[in-house]
Amino acid sequence: MAIDARIRELGNRHRDLDHLIQEELRHPATDTLKVKDLKRRKLRIKEEIQVLEAQA
């Protein structure tokens, strides 16, 4: 049960980061370093979700 809740929480954070990335990319003066950092954070969350799903 706790794993499922953590997966949902991480899924929400993953989705939020995706929205932030898309928003940043809409700006004409995109901060590429910020986008790169957001994508890196999103990937770490995805990897953590995969590990948790393997345990469930």
N, C-alpha and C positions, 0 to 999 in steps of 0.2 A: 504494500500500500504506500509506504513512504517513497519507494522508488518511483511509482507511478506519479505521485505528486511532484517529485523532483523533475521528472521527464516533462510534465506539463509546464512547470515553471520555466525550465530551460527552453522549451518550445516557444513560450511567450517571449522570452528574451531574444531568441533567435529571430522571431518574426519582427520584433521591435527594431532590432539592428538592421534587418532588411529594409524596413521603412526609412530608417535614418540614412542608409546608403542611397536609396532611391531619391530621397529628398536632396541630399548633398549633390548627387549627379545632375539634378535639374538646374542647379545654379550655373550661370555662365563662368564664374570664377571658382570652379570646383577645387577644393583643397584636397589634392591627391594624397597627401600624407594622412589626412583624416580618414579618407575613404579606405586607404590601405589598412589603417589601424582597425577600423570598423569591420572590414572583411576578415581580418585576422581573428578578432574577437568572435565573430560569427562562426568561423571555422572551428575554433576551440570548443564552442558550445555544441556544435554539431557532433564533434568527436566525443564529447562527454555524453551526449544523448545516446550515441551508438554503443558506448561502453555500458551504460545503464540498461539499455534495451537488451543487450546480450545477457545481462545478469537476471533480468526479469523472467 
